[in-house]
Amino acid sequence: MRKAVIDLGTNTFNLIIAEVDPDRFELLYSTKIGVGIGLGGINNNQLTPDAQQRALDALKNYKKLCDEYQVENITALGTSAIRDAENGEEFTRKVKAQLGIDICVISGETEAELIYNGVLWSYDFEKPALIMDIGGGSTEFILADQNGIRKKISLNIGISRIFQAIETEDPLNINDINTIEEWLDNVVRDQLDGFESPILIGASGSFETFYEMIHLKDYEAQSNCYQFDTEELHNVLDWLIRSDKAQRELHPNIIPIRKLMGPVTAVKTKWILKKLNVRQIWMSPFSMKEGALNWDTEQ
């Protein structure tokens, strides 16, 4: 069956179109748009009118692409910004009325399960690992081995939340970095106890950007996980933290929404790597959207 999955992320809307069988899929098309649906309202549990319009414009584009590819089934998944917004249901009704797309707003727990299902296409968990998906509204952590998920949690420590909660300089100064780390300490507290892992798998998203910055080229779709050189990754994270907006604007391998929030993402990533005693860092090309290809929204 030809299926499409739309991941309505807080920062980025992702679309994939694939031919799907029970045990495999063939990717036909993928794209992403930095909608920023959480900008201006996520910390007040609101989707602003401007954010909703950007979202509708992106979804109109995606609906047209689905029609062109003769997609038989569209799964559209609403995540952190939409599920927490007081006007989230109003937005989903608007999308249904204007575009005929049913948005299934999922819990953080379900999001974590789908992320695991996606990464499972690319990693066999012969060595246990911690999956992390850095979202704009939430971040999911899934500790897994060959028997499946050991522990999972979704925390509202997404990049857009931090970016809008803390006023920072450009570039970040030491006080900004300390403030971001203190914010994370205060929100996370002991909720990640027991999630320590020597191996961390970053689920696409920001980790694709890190890859593209290291290699100075677009990430080429493949089915296996990629292992980062730890020093190269930390060099990229440190560059992002030191950079100003003008420098990031000139970088061809950073998408616009990450030009805005990249330094905060880098501080948070380094904080997590240290907190969870990570020694090896991998990237899976797959995440929630691939995990949803064989998922029934009615379950």
DRENVEXVEX-937089 format. One record per residue (C-alpha): x, z, y; residue number from 0; residue in one letter. Coordinates in nm, 3 decimals, always signed. Each point is the difference from the previous one (the first is absolute). Last residue first. Example, Ala and Ser with C-alpha at 12.3 -4.5 7.8 and 13.67 -1.06 7.14 Angstrom:
<sites>
- +1.367, +0.714, -0.106, 1, S;
- -0.137, +0.066, -0.344, 0, A;
</sites>
This chain:
<sites>
- -0.529, +1.837, +0.134, 298, Q;
- -0.207, -0.240, +0.209, 297, E;
- +0.305, -0.145, +0.178, 296, T;
- +0.122, -0.137, -0.334, 295, D;
- +0.378, -0.030, -0.005, 294, W;
- +0.189, -0.290, -0.158, 293, N;
- +0.149, -0.137, +0.323, 292, L;
- -0.001, +0.347, +0.158, 291, A;
- +0.353, +0.091, -0.106, 290, G;
- +0.126, -0.316, +0.168, 289, E;
- -0.154, +0.114, +0.331, 288, K;
- +0.119, +0.357, -0.047, 287, M;
- +0.370, -0.077, -0.037, 286, S;
- +0.226, -0.275, -0.128, 285, F;
- +0.342, -0.127, +0.109, 284, P;
- +0.140, +0.328, -0.131, 283, S;
- +0.295, +0.138, +0.190, 282, M;
- +0.265, +0.230, -0.141, 281, W;
- +0.191, +0.295, +0.137, 280, I;
- +0.238, +0.203, -0.217, 279, Q;
- +0.120, +0.350, +0.096, 278, R;
- -0.318, +0.169, +0.124, 277, V;
- +0.017, +0.377, +0.053, 276, N;
- -0.369, +0.025, +0.101, 275, L;
- +0.057, +0.147, +0.346, 274, K;
- +0.299, -0.224, +0.076, 273, K;
- -0.169, -0.328, -0.089, 272, L;
- -0.317, +0.122, +0.175, 271, I;
- +0.174, +0.077, +0.331, 270, W;
- +0.190, -0.331, -0.013, 269, K;
- -0.328, -0.188, -0.041, 268, T;
- -0.167, +0.196, +0.283, 267, K;
- +0.280, -0.074, +0.244, 266, V;
- -0.003, -0.370, -0.097, 265, A;
- -0.377, -0.033, +0.034, 264, T;
- +0.014, +0.163, +0.345, 263, V;
- +0.268, -0.251, +0.103, 262, P;
- -0.204, -0.295, -0.134, 261, G;
- -0.325, +0.077, +0.187, 260, M;
- -0.020, -0.277, +0.261, 259, L;
- +0.227, -0.258, -0.162, 258, K;
- -0.189, +0.093, -0.316, 257, R;
- -0.331, -0.130, +0.143, 256, I;
- +0.177, -0.321, +0.108, 255, P;
- +0.160, -0.091, -0.338, 254, I;
- +0.373, +0.072, -0.027, 253, I;
- +0.225, -0.273, -0.143, 252, N;
- +0.063, -0.202, +0.317, 251, P;
- +0.158, +0.291, +0.194, 250, H;
- -0.022, -0.076, +0.372, 249, L;
- -0.304, +0.224, +0.050, 248, E;
- +0.187, +0.281, -0.177, 247, R;
- +0.280, -0.014, +0.255, 246, Q;
- -0.246, +0.002, +0.291, 245, A;
- -0.193, +0.293, -0.151, 244, K;
- +0.310, +0.220, -0.017, 243, D;
- +0.213, +0.053, -0.307, 242, S;
- +0.168, +0.324, -0.109, 241, R;
- -0.265, +0.098, -0.259, 240, I;
- -0.029, -0.358, -0.124, 239, L;
- +0.377, -0.028, -0.036, 238, W;
- +0.010, +0.327, -0.195, 237, D;
- -0.265, -0.128, -0.242, 236, L;
- +0.190, -0.326, -0.046, 235, V;
- +0.329, +0.184, -0.067, 234, N;
- -0.185, +0.234, -0.239, 233, H;
- -0.117, -0.300, -0.201, 232, L;
- +0.346, -0.154, -0.015, 231, E;
- +0.152, +0.330, -0.115, 230, E;
- -0.259, +0.044, -0.274, 229, T;
- +0.043, -0.351, -0.139, 228, D;
- -0.364, -0.070, -0.067, 227, F;
- -0.134, -0.068, -0.348, 226, Q;
- -0.259, -0.279, -0.024, 225, Y;
- -0.303, +0.028, -0.228, 224, C;
- -0.105, -0.304, -0.199, 223, N;
- -0.277, -0.258, +0.039, 222, S;
- +0.138, -0.218, +0.275, 221, Q;
- -0.117, -0.116, +0.342, 220, A;
- +0.287, -0.086, +0.230, 219, E;
- +0.054, +0.258, +0.275, 218, Y;
- +0.065, -0.181, +0.324, 217, D;
- +0.360, -0.023, +0.113, 216, K;
- +0.257, +0.213, +0.181, 215, L;
- +0.106, +0.167, -0.327, 214, H;
- +0.004, +0.358, +0.130, 213, I;
- -0.282, -0.051, +0.250, 212, M;
- -0.211, -0.180, -0.260, 211, E;
- +0.045, +0.283, -0.250, 210, Y;
- -0.096, +0.265, +0.259, 209, F;
- -0.306, -0.210, +0.089, 208, T;
- -0.098, -0.019, -0.367, 207, E;
- +0.038, +0.379, -0.012, 206, F;
- -0.246, +0.034, +0.287, 205, S;
- -0.274, -0.162, -0.206, 204, G;
- +0.101, -0.045, -0.368, 203, S;
- -0.043, +0.324, -0.201, 202, A;
- +0.320, +0.201, +0.038, 201, G;
- +0.121, +0.117, -0.339, 200, I;
- +0.192, +0.328, +0.003, 199, L;
- +0.238, +0.106, -0.276, 198, I;
- +0.172, +0.341, +0.000, 197, P;
- -0.342, +0.167, +0.018, 196, S;
- -0.148, +0.304, +0.174, 195, E;
- -0.383, -0.003, -0.011, 194, F;
- -0.028, +0.360, -0.122, 193, G;
- -0.045, +0.140, +0.350, 192, D;
- -0.141, -0.281, +0.216, 191, L;
- -0.289, +0.208, +0.138, 190, Q;
- +0.230, +0.286, +0.102, 189, D;
- -0.020, -0.054, +0.379, 188, R;
- -0.110, -0.362, +0.053, 187, V;
- -0.160, +0.038, +0.344, 186, V;
- +0.244, +0.249, +0.154, 185, N;
- +0.313, -0.156, -0.150, 184, D;
- -0.113, -0.349, +0.104, 183, L;
- -0.059, +0.113, +0.359, 182, W;
- +0.338, +0.177, -0.004, 181, E;
- +0.168, -0.324, -0.113, 180, E;
- -0.171, -0.197, +0.277, 179, I;
- +0.098, +0.263, +0.259, 178, T;
- +0.362, +0.006, -0.120, 177, N;
- +0.023, -0.378, +0.030, 176, I;
- -0.152, +0.007, +0.348, 175, D;
- +0.240, +0.276, +0.109, 174, N;
- +0.295, -0.202, -0.130, 173, I;
- -0.100, -0.301, +0.211, 172, N;
- -0.212, -0.295, -0.108, 171, L;
- +0.067, -0.327, +0.178, 170, P;
- -0.239, -0.018, +0.173, 169, D;
- -0.126, +0.353, +0.064, 168, E;
- -0.271, +0.169, -0.203, 167, T;
- -0.357, +0.126, +0.041, 166, E;
- -0.115, +0.145, -0.331, 165, I;
- -0.353, -0.024, -0.142, 164, A;
- -0.037, -0.377, +0.035, 163, Q;
- +0.317, -0.092, -0.190, 162, F;
- -0.060, +0.276, -0.256, 161, I;
- -0.353, -0.120, -0.081, 160, R;
- +0.109, -0.364, +0.001, 159, S;
- +0.281, +0.077, -0.245, 158, I;
- -0.222, +0.166, -0.256, 157, G;
- +0.027, +0.372, -0.069, 156, I;
- -0.357, +0.053, -0.122, 155, N;
- +0.113, +0.084, -0.353, 154, L;
- -0.110, -0.162, -0.325, 153, S;
- +0.109, +0.176, -0.318, 152, I;
- +0.087, -0.090, -0.356, 151, K;
- +0.142, +0.178, -0.301, 150, K;
- +0.099, -0.097, -0.355, 149, R;
- -0.135, -0.358, +0.007, 148, I;
- +0.053, -0.199, -0.318, 147, G;
- +0.154, +0.076, -0.338, 146, N;
- +0.304, -0.215, +0.076, 145, Q;
- +0.075, +0.212, +0.309, 144, D;
- -0.165, +0.060, +0.336, 143, A;
- +0.020, +0.201, +0.323, 142, L;
- -0.234, -0.158, +0.256, 141, I;
- +0.038, +0.070, +0.372, 140, F;
- -0.241, -0.162, +0.246, 139, E;
- +0.047, -0.013, +0.375, 138, T;
- -0.296, -0.004, +0.234, 137, S;
- -0.101, -0.163, +0.327, 136, G;
- +0.259, -0.270, +0.059, 135, G;
- +0.109, -0.012, -0.359, 134, G;
- +0.329, +0.080, -0.167, 133, I;
- -0.062, -0.050, -0.372, 132, D;
- +0.223, +0.222, -0.212, 131, M;
- +0.048, -0.025, -0.375, 130, I;
- +0.201, +0.274, -0.170, 129, L;
- +0.181, -0.098, -0.317, 128, A;
- +0.031, +0.077, -0.370, 127, P;
- +0.254, -0.222, -0.178, 126, K;
- -0.169, -0.220, -0.258, 125, E;
- -0.251, -0.032, +0.284, 124, F;
- -0.062, -0.369, -0.082, 123, D;
- +0.026, -0.135, +0.356, 122, Y;
- -0.145, -0.323, +0.149, 121, S;
- -0.369, -0.026, -0.101, 120, W;
- -0.010, +0.381, -0.013, 119, L;
- +0.061, +0.000, +0.377, 118, V;
- -0.354, -0.131, +0.047, 117, G;
- -0.164, +0.251, -0.232, 116, N;
- +0.189, +0.280, +0.177, 115, Y;
- -0.126, -0.123, +0.338, 114, I;
- -0.351, -0.014, -0.145, 113, L;
- +0.023, +0.362, -0.116, 112, E;
- +0.129, +0.116, +0.341, 111, A;
- -0.284, -0.181, +0.181, 110, E;
- -0.249, +0.164, -0.236, 109, T;
- +0.133, +0.343, +0.095, 108, E;
- +0.001, -0.090, +0.371, 107, G;
- -0.368, -0.085, -0.029, 106, S;
- -0.130, -0.356, +0.018, 105, I;
- -0.218, -0.184, +0.252, 104, V;
- -0.136, -0.306, -0.181, 103, C;
- -0.049, -0.270, +0.262, 102, I;
- -0.269, -0.256, -0.085, 101, D;
- +0.077, -0.332, +0.168, 100, I;
- -0.299, -0.206, +0.115, 99, G;
- +0.181, -0.097, +0.319, 98, L;
- -0.215, +0.113, +0.293, 97, Q;
- -0.244, +0.241, -0.166, 96, A;
- +0.247, +0.138, -0.257, 95, K;
- +0.271, +0.045, +0.265, 94, V;
- -0.245, +0.179, +0.232, 93, K;
- -0.112, +0.228, -0.284, 92, R;
- +0.366, +0.088, -0.068, 91, T;
- +0.048, +0.087, +0.368, 90, F;
- -0.306, +0.227, +0.015, 89, E;
- +0.126, +0.172, -0.315, 88, E;
- +0.334, +0.068, +0.169, 87, G;
- -0.160, +0.144, +0.315, 86, N;
- +0.103, +0.360, -0.075, 85, E;
- +0.336, -0.139, -0.108, 84, A;
- +0.174, +0.170, -0.293, 83, D;
- -0.075, -0.269, -0.261, 82, R;
- +0.077, -0.282, +0.244, 81, I;
- +0.337, +0.132, +0.117, 80, A;
- +0.108, +0.105, -0.351, 79, S;
- -0.102, -0.294, -0.218, 78, T;
- -0.268, -0.268, -0.021, 77, G;
- +0.030, -0.231, -0.299, 76, L;
- -0.136, -0.354, -0.011, 75, A;
- -0.041, -0.153, -0.347, 74, T;
- -0.097, -0.367, +0.025, 73, I;
- -0.122, -0.192, -0.308, 72, N;
- -0.030, -0.370, -0.080, 71, E;
- +0.266, -0.129, +0.241, 70, V;
- -0.031, -0.370, +0.076, 69, Q;
- +0.347, -0.011, +0.161, 68, Y;
- -0.147, -0.139, +0.324, 67, E;
- -0.280, +0.258, -0.011, 66, D;
- +0.252, +0.282, -0.043, 65, C;
- +0.203, -0.136, +0.292, 64, L;
- -0.311, -0.007, +0.221, 63, K;
- -0.083, +0.358, -0.098, 62, K;
- +0.358, +0.105, +0.088, 61, Y;
- -0.023, -0.152, +0.348, 60, N;
- -0.335, +0.168, +0.060, 59, K;
- +0.157, +0.323, -0.129, 58, L;
- +0.280, -0.020, +0.257, 57, A;
- -0.244, -0.058, +0.288, 56, D;
- -0.221, +0.284, -0.123, 55, L;
- +0.296, +0.239, -0.012, 54, A;
- +0.115, -0.094, +0.349, 53, R;
- -0.358, +0.057, +0.120, 52, Q;
- -0.016, +0.339, -0.169, 51, Q;
- +0.327, +0.105, +0.161, 50, A;
- -0.127, -0.102, +0.344, 49, D;
- -0.327, +0.192, -0.051, 48, P;
- +0.195, +0.314, -0.105, 47, T;
- -0.020, +0.129, -0.356, 46, L;
- -0.041, +0.376, +0.028, 45, Q;
- +0.117, +0.309, -0.187, 44, N;
- +0.163, +0.143, +0.316, 43, N;
- +0.352, -0.030, -0.144, 42, N;
- -0.079, -0.354, -0.111, 41, I;
- -0.134, -0.115, +0.336, 40, G;
- +0.231, -0.205, +0.217, 39, G;
- +0.167, -0.194, -0.276, 38, L;
- -0.148, +0.053, -0.346, 37, G;
- -0.113, -0.361, -0.045, 36, I;
- +0.356, -0.113, +0.065, 35, G;
- -0.069, -0.361, -0.096, 34, V;
- +0.353, -0.089, -0.112, 33, G;
- -0.104, -0.301, -0.208, 32, I;
- +0.113, -0.063, -0.357, 31, K;
- +0.019, -0.299, -0.231, 30, T;
- -0.014, -0.091, -0.367, 29, S;
- -0.088, -0.311, -0.195, 28, Y;
- -0.018, -0.126, -0.358, 27, L;
- +0.133, +0.299, -0.193, 26, L;
- -0.038, -0.051, -0.374, 25, E;
- -0.131, +0.306, -0.181, 24, F;
- +0.061, +0.166, -0.335, 23, R;
- -0.149, +0.223, -0.267, 22, D;
- -0.377, -0.033, +0.048, 21, P;
- +0.024, -0.342, +0.168, 20, D;
- +0.003, -0.056, +0.377, 19, V;
- +0.058, -0.313, +0.205, 18, E;
- +0.111, +0.142, +0.333, 17, A;
- -0.077, +0.028, +0.371, 16, I;
- +0.170, +0.277, +0.196, 15, I;
- -0.091, +0.130, +0.344, 14, L;
- +0.156, +0.288, +0.192, 13, N;
- -0.137, +0.163, +0.316, 12, F;
- +0.272, +0.204, +0.169, 11, T;
- +0.008, +0.319, +0.207, 10, N;
- -0.281, +0.215, -0.139, 9, T;
- -0.024, -0.214, -0.311, 8, G;
- -0.293, -0.222, -0.085, 7, L;
- +0.133, -0.125, -0.334, 6, D;
- -0.178, -0.327, -0.074, 5, I;
- +0.002, -0.107, -0.365, 4, V;
- -0.088, -0.352, -0.102, 3, A;
- -0.097, -0.122, -0.345, 2, K;
- +0.004, -0.324, -0.198, 1, R;
- -0.117, +0.077, -0.350, 0, M;
</sites>
